[in-house]
Amino acid sequence: MKKLIRTLLVGCLLVSFSCKKKDENAISNSEMQNEAKPYVESEVGKTKVEFDRLVHNFGKIEQGEVVETTFHIKNVGDNDLYILDAHGSCGCTVPQVEKDVVKPGDSTPINVKFDSNGKKGDLTKTINIRCNTENAIEQVKIKVSIKAK
């Protein structure tokens, strides 16, 4: 019996250590961002943007409802606007950008979907848009008041 327990213990240890092997060729997210940052900062000129509004208030909704709105971002600068990334402050807020390159004078919609499942009360969520502006990250917000079921 002791031999069986000892064999099982050694087997478990071998399996657990073999699963922890790190891929030496893997590139971390921070390394990828650091690689892209100098290119964006040096090769692409800065531009200016305007939004149709900075805050959208959904008002009162029922818990579990999914609501949507659309913000419009306009390139009011002299250089092309490059939208590198758009993300919400949590997984319940999902932005989707139609165009990632916006010519001067043009605009593009940013569709934002908010899922209130599991949420309650008054909330404010931020949408971060990473682009080639002076701020590098532009922000819009959504507000909502969720009535629990």
C-alpha positions as CSV (number, residue, x, y, z in Angstrom):
1,M,0.0,0.0,0.0
2,K,2.8,2.4,0.9
3,K,4.5,1.6,-2.4
4,L,1.3,2.4,-4.3
5,I,0.9,5.8,-2.5
6,R,4.5,6.6,-3.1
7,T,4.2,5.8,-6.8
8,L,1.1,7.9,-7.2
9,L,2.7,10.8,-5.3
10,V,5.8,10.7,-7.6
11,G,3.6,10.5,-10.7
12,C,1.6,13.6,-9.5
13,L,4.7,15.6,-8.9
14,L,6.1,14.7,-12.3
15,V,2.9,15.8,-14.1
16,S,2.7,19.0,-12.1
17,F,6.3,20.0,-12.9
18,S,6.0,19.1,-16.6
19,C,3.0,21.4,-17.0
20,K,4.9,24.4,-15.8
21,K,7.4,24.5,-18.6
22,K,7.6,28.0,-20.1
23,D,7.8,28.5,-23.8
24,E,11.2,30.3,-24.3
25,N,10.1,31.7,-27.7
26,A,6.9,33.2,-26.3
27,I,6.5,37.0,-26.5
28,S,4.7,38.8,-23.6
29,N,2.0,41.4,-24.2
30,S,4.2,44.1,-22.8
31,E,7.1,43.2,-25.2
32,M,4.7,43.4,-28.1
33,Q,3.4,46.8,-27.0
34,N,7.0,48.1,-26.4
35,E,7.9,46.9,-30.0
36,A,4.9,48.8,-31.5
37,K,5.1,52.0,-29.5
38,P,8.3,53.5,-31.0
39,Y,6.8,52.9,-34.5
40,V,3.6,54.6,-33.7
41,E,5.3,57.5,-32.0
42,S,7.9,58.1,-34.6
43,E,6.4,57.2,-37.9
44,V,2.9,58.5,-37.5
45,G,2.1,62.2,-37.0
46,K,-0.3,63.2,-34.2
47,T,-3.8,64.3,-35.0
48,K,-6.8,65.8,-33.2
49,V,-10.3,64.3,-32.7
50,E,-13.7,65.3,-31.7
51,F,-16.6,63.2,-30.5
52,D,-20.3,63.8,-31.1
53,R,-20.6,63.4,-27.3
54,L,-18.3,62.3,-24.5
55,V,-21.0,60.6,-22.3
56,H,-24.1,58.6,-23.1
57,N,-26.7,57.9,-20.4
58,F,-28.9,54.9,-20.9
59,G,-31.1,55.9,-18.0
60,K,-32.9,53.1,-16.1
61,I,-32.8,49.5,-17.4
62,E,-33.7,46.1,-16.0
63,Q,-30.9,43.8,-14.8
64,G,-30.0,41.4,-17.7
65,E,-30.8,43.9,-20.5
66,V,-28.2,44.4,-23.2
67,V,-28.2,48.0,-24.5
68,E,-26.3,49.7,-27.3
69,T,-25.2,53.1,-28.4
70,T,-23.0,54.6,-31.1
71,F,-20.4,57.3,-30.6
72,H,-18.9,59.1,-33.6
73,I,-15.2,60.1,-33.6
74,K,-14.1,62.7,-36.2
75,N,-10.6,63.4,-37.3
76,V,-10.2,67.2,-37.1
77,G,-6.5,67.2,-37.5
78,D,-4.1,67.3,-40.5
79,N,-2.8,63.7,-40.3
80,D,-4.6,60.3,-40.6
81,L,-6.2,59.0,-37.4
82,Y,-5.0,55.5,-36.5
83,I,-7.2,53.7,-34.0
84,L,-5.0,51.0,-32.6
85,D,-7.4,49.6,-29.9
86,A,-10.7,50.3,-28.2
87,H,-11.8,48.5,-25.0
88,G,-14.2,48.9,-22.2
89,S,-13.3,49.2,-18.5
90,C,-14.7,45.7,-18.0
91,G,-15.9,42.8,-20.0
92,C,-19.5,44.0,-19.8
93,T,-18.7,47.0,-22.1
94,V,-17.7,46.1,-25.6
95,P,-16.8,48.7,-28.2
96,Q,-16.4,48.0,-31.9
97,V,-14.7,50.5,-34.2
98,E,-15.8,50.4,-37.9
99,K,-12.6,51.9,-39.4
100,D,-9.1,51.8,-37.9
101,V,-7.8,54.5,-40.2
102,V,-9.8,57.8,-40.5
103,K,-8.7,60.5,-43.0
104,P,-8.7,64.2,-42.0
105,G,-12.3,65.5,-42.0
106,D,-13.8,62.0,-41.9
107,S,-15.4,60.2,-39.0
108,T,-16.2,56.6,-37.9
109,P,-18.7,55.1,-35.6
110,I,-17.8,53.4,-32.4
111,N,-20.6,51.0,-31.5
112,V,-20.7,50.2,-27.8
113,K,-22.7,47.3,-26.3
114,F,-23.3,47.0,-22.6
115,D,-24.5,43.8,-20.9
116,S,-26.1,44.5,-17.5
117,N,-26.3,40.8,-16.5
118,G,-25.1,40.5,-12.9
119,K,-24.9,44.2,-12.4
120,K,-27.0,46.6,-10.3
121,G,-27.2,50.2,-9.2
122,D,-25.8,53.3,-10.9
123,L,-22.7,52.6,-13.0
124,T,-20.3,54.5,-15.2
125,K,-18.2,52.6,-17.6
126,T,-15.2,54.0,-19.6
127,I,-14.3,53.2,-23.2
128,N,-10.6,53.8,-23.9
129,I,-9.6,54.4,-27.5
130,R,-5.9,54.2,-28.2
131,C,-4.9,56.3,-31.1
132,N,-2.3,58.8,-32.5
133,T,-3.5,61.9,-30.6
134,E,-1.6,64.0,-28.1
135,N,-3.4,62.1,-25.3
136,A,-2.6,58.7,-26.9
137,I,-5.8,57.4,-25.2
138,E,-9.2,59.2,-25.8
139,Q,-12.1,58.3,-23.6
140,V,-15.9,58.3,-23.8
141,K,-18.2,57.1,-21.0
142,I,-21.6,55.4,-20.6
143,K,-23.9,55.7,-17.6
144,V,-26.7,53.4,-16.6
145,S,-29.0,52.8,-13.6
146,I,-29.8,49.1,-13.3
147,K,-32.8,47.9,-11.5
148,A,-32.1,44.5,-9.8
149,K,-34.6,41.7,-10.6
